[in-house]
């Protein structure tokens, strides 16, 4: 089953908190790979 998400970030308030979130998000995927389909910034 496919799922799509659109994420928009205008600014980052706390880089250390974002790094902590990124690790938790990676663990939450449970080994399911994601494929970015489009980007307008650094990936």
PDB file of N, H, CA, C and O in Angstrom:
ATOM      1  N   UNK A   1       0.841  -1.160   0.000  1.00  0.00           N
ATOM      2  CA  UNK A   1       0.000   0.000   0.000  1.00  0.00           C
ATOM      3  C   UNK A   1       0.897   1.237   0.000  1.00  0.00           C
ATOM      4  O   UNK A   1       1.851   1.326   0.772  1.00  0.00           O
ATOM      5  N   UNK A   2       0.586   2.156  -0.848  1.00  0.00           N
ATOM      6  H   UNK A   2      -0.190   2.083  -1.475  1.00  0.00           H
ATOM      7  CA  UNK A   2       1.357   3.401  -0.910  1.00  0.00           C
ATOM      8  C   UNK A   2       0.798   4.429   0.066  1.00  0.00           C
ATOM      9  O   UNK A   2      -0.400   4.458   0.348  1.00  0.00           O
ATOM     10  N   UNK A   3       1.677   5.255   0.564  1.00  0.00           N
ATOM     11  H   UNK A   3       2.650   5.231   0.335  1.00  0.00           H
ATOM     12  CA  UNK A   3       1.285   6.368   1.422  1.00  0.00           C
ATOM     13  C   UNK A   3       2.127   7.569   1.025  1.00  0.00           C
ATOM     14  O   UNK A   3       3.305   7.426   0.698  1.00  0.00           O
ATOM     15  N   UNK A   4       1.538   8.730   1.053  1.00  0.00           N
ATOM     16  H   UNK A   4       0.581   8.847   1.318  1.00  0.00           H
ATOM     17  CA  UNK A   4       2.240   9.954   0.666  1.00  0.00           C
ATOM     18  C   UNK A   4       2.143  10.980   1.785  1.00  0.00           C
ATOM     19  O   UNK A   4       1.137  11.050   2.492  1.00  0.00           O
ATOM     20  N   UNK A   5       3.190  11.768   1.937  1.00  0.00           N
ATOM     21  H   UNK A   5       4.007  11.711   1.363  1.00  0.00           H
ATOM     22  CA  UNK A   5       3.206  12.838   2.942  1.00  0.00           C
ATOM     23  C   UNK A   5       3.840  14.071   2.314  1.00  0.00           C
ATOM     24  O   UNK A   5       4.796  13.966   1.545  1.00  0.00           O
ATOM     25  N   UNK A   6       3.311  15.215   2.640  1.00  0.00           N
ATOM     26  H   UNK A   6       2.535  15.300   3.265  1.00  0.00           H
ATOM     27  CA  UNK A   6       3.888  16.489   2.212  1.00  0.00           C
ATOM     28  C   UNK A   6       4.366  17.191   3.474  1.00  0.00           C
ATOM     29  O   UNK A   6       3.577  17.461   4.381  1.00  0.00           O
ATOM     30  N   UNK A   7       5.655  17.485   3.528  1.00  0.00           N
ATOM     31  H   UNK A   7       6.295  17.266   2.792  1.00  0.00           H
ATOM     32  CA  UNK A   7       6.249  18.125   4.690  1.00  0.00           C
ATOM     33  C   UNK A   7       6.757  19.506   4.302  1.00  0.00           C
ATOM     34  O   UNK A   7       7.467  19.659   3.308  1.00  0.00           O
ATOM     35  N   UNK A   8       6.394  20.494   5.078  1.00  0.00           N
ATOM     36  H   UNK A   8       5.817  20.370   5.886  1.00  0.00           H
ATOM     37  CA  UNK A   8       6.822  21.876   4.818  1.00  0.00           C
ATOM     38  C   UNK A   8       7.480  22.408   6.080  1.00  0.00           C
ATOM     39  O   UNK A   8       6.903  22.364   7.166  1.00  0.00           O
ATOM     40  N   UNK A   9       8.699  22.913   5.919  1.00  0.00           N
ATOM     41  H   UNK A   9       9.168  22.949   5.037  1.00  0.00           H
ATOM     42  CA  UNK A   9       9.395  23.527   7.044  1.00  0.00           C
ATOM     43  C   UNK A   9       9.858  24.905   6.613  1.00  0.00           C
ATOM     44  O   UNK A   9      10.634  25.038   5.667  1.00  0.00           O
ATOM     45  N   UNK A  10       9.388  25.920   7.300  1.00  0.00           N
ATOM     46  H   UNK A  10       8.757  25.812   8.068  1.00  0.00           H
ATOM     47  CA  UNK A  10       9.797  27.288   6.989  1.00  0.00           C
ATOM     48  C   UNK A  10      11.038  27.697   7.766  1.00  0.00           C
ATOM     49  O   UNK A  10      11.858  28.464   7.261  1.00  0.00           O
ATOM     50  N   UNK A  11      11.185  27.199   8.981  1.00  0.00           N
ATOM     51  H   UNK A  11      10.518  26.576   9.391  1.00  0.00           H
ATOM     52  CA  UNK A  11      12.366  27.485   9.788  1.00  0.00           C
ATOM     53  C   UNK A  11      12.515  26.417  10.861  1.00  0.00           C
ATOM     54  O   UNK A  11      11.566  25.704  11.186  1.00  0.00           O
ATOM     55  N   UNK A  12      13.714  26.319  11.399  1.00  0.00           N
ATOM     56  H   UNK A  12      14.485  26.898  11.135  1.00  0.00           H
ATOM     57  CA  UNK A  12      13.990  25.345  12.448  1.00  0.00           C
ATOM     58  C   UNK A  12      14.342  26.124  13.717  1.00  0.00           C
ATOM     59  O   UNK A  12      15.202  27.005  13.707  1.00  0.00           O
ATOM     60  N   UNK A  13      13.665  25.781  14.793  1.00  0.00           N
ATOM     61  H   UNK A  13      12.966  25.065  14.802  1.00  0.00           H
ATOM     62  CA  UNK A  13      13.879  26.490  16.051  1.00  0.00           C
ATOM     63  C   UNK A  13      14.991  25.880  16.893  1.00  0.00           C
ATOM     64  O   UNK A  13      15.691  26.597  17.607  1.00  0.00           O
ATOM     65  N   UNK A  14      15.158  24.569  16.816  1.00  0.00           N
ATOM     66  H   UNK A  14      14.589  23.986  16.235  1.00  0.00           H
ATOM     67  CA  UNK A  14      16.113  23.888  17.684  1.00  0.00           C
ATOM     68  C   UNK A  14      16.737  22.712  16.923  1.00  0.00           C
ATOM     69  O   UNK A  14      16.117  21.657  16.783  1.00  0.00           O
ATOM     70  N   UNK A  15      17.967  22.901  16.434  1.00  0.00           N
ATOM     71  H   UNK A  15      18.471  23.758  16.548  1.00  0.00           H
ATOM     72  CA  UNK A  15      18.621  21.867  15.625  1.00  0.00           C
ATOM     73  C   UNK A  15      18.847  20.575  16.406  1.00  0.00           C
ATOM     74  O   UNK A  15      18.723  19.489  15.841  1.00  0.00           O
ATOM     75  N   UNK A  16      19.174  20.671  17.683  1.00  0.00           N
ATOM     76  H   UNK A  16      19.275  21.553  18.143  1.00  0.00           H
ATOM     77  CA  UNK A  16      19.413  19.454  18.461  1.00  0.00           C
ATOM     78  C   UNK A  16      18.117  18.659  18.623  1.00  0.00           C
ATOM     79  O   UNK A  16      18.146  17.429  18.611  1.00  0.00           O
ATOM     80  N   UNK A  17      16.993  19.338  18.773  1.00  0.00           N
ATOM     81  H   UNK A  17      16.970  20.338  18.783  1.00  0.00           H
ATOM     82  CA  UNK A  17      15.706  18.654  18.875  1.00  0.00           C
ATOM     83  C   UNK A  17      15.337  18.003  17.540  1.00  0.00           C
ATOM     84  O   UNK A  17      14.736  16.929  17.526  1.00  0.00           O
ATOM     85  N   UNK A  18      15.686  18.635  16.426  1.00  0.00           N
ATOM     86  H   UNK A  18      16.174  19.508  16.438  1.00  0.00           H
ATOM     87  CA  UNK A  18      15.420  18.065  15.112  1.00  0.00           C
ATOM     88  C   UNK A  18      16.255  16.803  14.902  1.00  0.00           C
ATOM     89  O   UNK A  18      15.762  15.834  14.325  1.00  0.00           O
ATOM     90  N   UNK A  19      17.500  16.797  15.355  1.00  0.00           N
ATOM     91  H   UNK A  19      17.900  17.584  15.823  1.00  0.00           H
ATOM     92  CA  UNK A  19      18.352  15.614  15.249  1.00  0.00           C
ATOM     93  C   UNK A  19      17.775  14.472  16.083  1.00  0.00           C
ATOM     94  O   UNK A  19      17.792  13.316  15.660  1.00  0.00           O
ATOM     95  N   UNK A  20      17.269  14.800  17.259  1.00  0.00           N
ATOM     96  H   UNK A  20      17.256  15.739  17.602  1.00  0.00           H
ATOM     97  CA  UNK A  20      16.638  13.782  18.122  1.00  0.00           C
ATOM     98  C   UNK A  20      15.391  13.215  17.443  1.00  0.00           C
ATOM     99  O   UNK A  20      15.167  12.005  17.468  1.00  0.00           O
ATOM    100  N   UNK A  21      14.590  14.076  16.845  1.00  0.00           N
ATOM    101  H   UNK A  21      14.772  15.059  16.825  1.00  0.00           H
ATOM    102  CA  UNK A  21      13.386  13.632  16.126  1.00  0.00           C
ATOM    103  C   UNK A  21      13.760  12.739  14.942  1.00  0.00           C
ATOM    104  O   UNK A  21      13.100  11.728  14.703  1.00  0.00           O
ATOM    105  N   UNK A  22      14.806  13.097  14.202  1.00  0.00           N
ATOM    106  H   UNK A  22      15.343  13.918  14.397  1.00  0.00           H
ATOM    107  CA  UNK A  22      15.211  12.326  13.024  1.00  0.00           C
ATOM    108  C   UNK A  22      15.567  10.895  13.417  1.00  0.00           C
ATOM    109  O   UNK A  22      15.209   9.955  12.707  1.00  0.00           O
ATOM    110  N   UNK A  23      16.262  10.719  14.528  1.00  0.00           N
ATOM    111  H   UNK A  23      16.552  11.483  15.105  1.00  0.00           H
ATOM    112  CA  UNK A  23      16.604   9.374  14.996  1.00  0.00           C
ATOM    113  C   UNK A  23      15.350   8.594  15.394  1.00  0.00           C
ATOM    114  O   UNK A  23      15.229   7.409  15.083  1.00  0.00           O
ATOM    115  N   UNK A  24      14.424   9.254  16.078  1.00  0.00           N
ATOM    116  H   UNK A  24      14.522  10.217  16.331  1.00  0.00           H
ATOM    117  CA  UNK A  24      13.184   8.584  16.494  1.00  0.00           C
ATOM    118  C   UNK A  24      12.335   8.222  15.271  1.00  0.00           C
ATOM    119  O   UNK A  24      11.720   7.156  15.241  1.00  0.00           O
ATOM    120  N   UNK A  25      12.298   9.093  14.273  1.00  0.00           N
ATOM    121  H   UNK A  25      12.797   9.959  14.298  1.00  0.00           H
ATOM    122  CA  UNK A  25      11.521   8.824  13.063  1.00  0.00           C
ATOM    123  C   UNK A  25      12.103   7.647  12.300  1.00  0.00           C
ATOM    124  O   UNK A  25      11.360   6.823  11.768  1.00  0.00           O
ATOM    125  N   UNK A  26      13.425   7.561  12.243  1.00  0.00           N
ATOM    126  H   UNK A  26      14.029   8.231  12.675  1.00  0.00           H
ATOM    127  CA  UNK A  26      14.088   6.447  11.567  1.00  0.00           C
ATOM    128  C   UNK A  26      13.712   5.127  12.251  1.00  0.00           C
ATOM    129  O   UNK A  26      13.417   4.140  11.577  1.00  0.00           O
ATOM    130  N   UNK A  27      13.723   5.112  13.568  1.00  0.00           N
ATOM    131  H   UNK A  27      13.962   5.914  14.116  1.00  0.00           H
ATOM    132  CA  UNK A  27      13.371   3.903  14.316  1.00  0.00           C
ATOM    133  C   UNK A  27      11.891   3.545  14.126  1.00  0.00           C
ATOM    134  O   UNK A  27      11.539   2.366  14.093  1.00  0.00           O
ATOM    135  N   UNK A  28      11.034   4.550  14.002  1.00  0.00           N
ATOM    136  H   UNK A  28      11.321   5.507  14.029  1.00  0.00           H
ATOM    137  CA  UNK A  28       9.594   4.315  13.860  1.00  0.00           C
ATOM    138  C   UNK A  28       9.235   3.685  12.518  1.00  0.00           C
ATOM    139  O   UNK A  28       8.202   3.025  12.401  1.00  0.00           O
ATOM    140  N   UNK A  29      10.081   3.882  11.502  1.00  0.00           N
ATOM    141  H   UNK A  29      10.920   4.417  11.597  1.00  0.00           H
ATOM    142  CA  UNK A  29       9.801   3.274  10.185  1.00  0.00           C
ATOM    143  C   UNK A  29       9.887   1.765  10.233  1.00  0.00           C
ATOM    144  O   UNK A  29       9.321   1.090   9.373  1.00  0.00           O
ATOM    145  N   UNK A  30      10.573   1.225  11.206  1.00  0.00           N
ATOM    146  H   UNK A  30      11.033   1.773  11.904  1.00  0.00           H
ATOM    147  CA  UNK A  30      10.653  -0.211  11.385  1.00  0.00           C
ATOM    148  C   UNK A  30      11.218  -0.961  10.189  1.00  0.00           C
ATOM    149  O   UNK A  30      10.746  -2.051   9.869  1.00  0.00           O
ATOM    150  N   UNK A  31      12.212  -0.404   9.529  1.00  0.00           N
ATOM    151  H   UNK A  31      12.597   0.482   9.789  1.00  0.00           H
ATOM    152  CA  UNK A  31      12.838  -1.091   8.404  1.00  0.00           C
ATOM    153  C   UNK A  31      12.155  -0.873   7.069  1.00  0.00           C
ATOM    154  O   UNK A  31      12.621  -1.384   6.051  1.00  0.00           O
ATOM    155  N   UNK A  32      11.049  -0.120   7.048  1.00  0.00           N
ATOM    156  H   UNK A  32      10.670   0.295   7.876  1.00  0.00           H
ATOM    157  CA  UNK A  32      10.376   0.193   5.785  1.00  0.00           C
ATOM    158  C   UNK A  32      11.106   1.349   5.117  1.00  0.00           C
ATOM    159  O   UNK A  32      11.251   2.423   5.699  1.00  0.00           O
ATOM    160  N   UNK A  33      11.559   1.123   3.906  1.00  0.00           N
ATOM    161  H   UNK A  33      11.441   0.250   3.433  1.00  0.00           H
ATOM    162  CA  UNK A  33      12.276   2.168   3.182  1.00  0.00           C
ATOM    163  C   UNK A  33      11.312   3.226   2.675  1.00  0.00           C
ATOM    164  O   UNK A  33      10.157   2.935   2.365  1.00  0.00           O
ATOM    165  N   UNK A  34      11.802   4.465   2.593  1.00  0.00           N
ATOM    166  H   UNK A  34      12.741   4.702   2.844  1.00  0.00           H
ATOM    167  CA  UNK A  34      11.016   5.537   1.995  1.00  0.00           C
ATOM    168  C   UNK A  34      11.716   5.990   0.715  1.00  0.00           C
ATOM    169  O   UNK A  34      12.936   5.875   0.596  1.00  0.00           O
ATOM    170  N   UNK A  35      10.956   6.494  -0.223  1.00  0.00           N
ATOM    171  H   UNK A  35       9.965   6.587  -0.127  1.00  0.00           H
ATOM    172  CA  UNK A  35      11.498   6.981  -1.483  1.00  0.00           C
ATOM    173  C   UNK A  35      11.043   8.413  -1.696  1.00  0.00           C
ATOM    174  O   UNK A  35       9.882   8.639  -2.037  1.00  0.00           O
ATOM    175  N   UNK A  36      11.936   9.400  -1.503  1.00  0.00           N
ATOM    176  H   UNK A  36      12.879   9.216  -1.226  1.00  0.00           H
ATOM    177  CA  UNK A  36      11.546  10.779  -1.783  1.00  0.00           C
ATOM    178  C   UNK A  36      11.257  10.933  -3.286  1.00  0.00           C
ATOM    179  O   UNK A  36      12.058  10.513  -4.121  1.00  0.00           O
ATOM    180  N   UNK A  37      10.123  11.530  -3.616  1.00  0.00           N
ATOM    181  H   UNK A  37       9.473  11.871  -2.937  1.00  0.00           H
ATOM    182  CA  UNK A  37       9.728  11.692  -5.010  1.00  0.00           C
ATOM    183  C   UNK A  37      10.033  13.085  -5.539  1.00  0.00           C
ATOM    184  O   UNK A  37      10.170  13.266  -6.749  1.00  0.00           O
ATOM    185  N   UNK A  38      10.141  14.071  -4.656  1.00  0.00           N
ATOM    186  H   UNK A  38      10.030  13.923  -3.673  1.00  0.00           H
ATOM    187  CA  UNK A  38      10.405  15.430  -5.081  1.00  0.00           C
ATOM    188  C   UNK A  38      11.046  16.198  -3.931  1.00  0.00           C
ATOM    189  O   UNK A  38      10.831  15.870  -2.764  1.00  0.00           O
ATOM    190  N   UNK A  39      11.829  17.217  -4.259  1.00  0.00           N
ATOM    191  H   UNK A  39      12.003  17.484  -5.207  1.00  0.00           H
ATOM    192  CA  UNK A  39      12.442  18.057  -3.242  1.00  0.00           C
ATOM    193  C   UNK A  39      12.775  19.412  -3.844  1.00  0.00           C
ATOM    194  O   UNK A  39      13.093  19.520  -5.028  1.00  0.00           O
ATOM    195  N   UNK A  40      12.699  20.431  -3.021  1.00  0.00           N
ATOM    196  H   UNK A  40      12.440  20.343  -2.059  1.00  0.00           H
ATOM    197  CA  UNK A  40      13.111  21.761  -3.457  1.00  0.00           C
ATOM    198  C   UNK A  40      14.174  22.308  -2.528  1.00  0.00           C
ATOM    199  O   UNK A  40      14.246  23.516  -2.300  1.00  0.00           O
ATOM    200  N   UNK A  41      14.998  21.426  -1.991  1.00  0.00           N
ATOM    201  H   UNK A  41      14.940  20.445  -2.176  1.00  0.00           H
ATOM    202  CA  UNK A  41      16.043  21.849  -1.075  1.00  0.00           C
ATOM    203  C   UNK A  41      17.071  20.757  -0.935  1.00  0.00           C
ATOM    204  O   UNK A  41      17.089  19.803  -1.712  1.00  0.00           O
ATOM    205  N   UNK A  42      17.919  20.896   0.048  1.00  0.00           N
ATOM    206  H   UNK A  42      17.904  21.672   0.679  1.00  0.00           H
ATOM    207  CA  UNK A  42      18.965  19.904   0.288  1.00  0.00           C
ATOM    208  C   UNK A  42      18.318  18.660   0.873  1.00  0.00           C
ATOM    209  O   UNK A  42      17.526  18.736   1.812  1.00  0.00           O
ATOM    210  N   UNK A  43      18.671  17.509   0.300  1.00  0.00           N
ATOM    211  H   UNK A  43      19.315  17.447  -0.463  1.00  0.00           H
ATOM    212  CA  UNK A  43      18.126  16.243   0.806  1.00  0.00           C
ATOM    213  C   UNK A  43      19.242  15.415   1.380  1.00  0.00           C
ATOM    214  O   UNK A  43      19.004  14.307   1.862  1.00  0.00           O
TER     215      UNK A  43
END
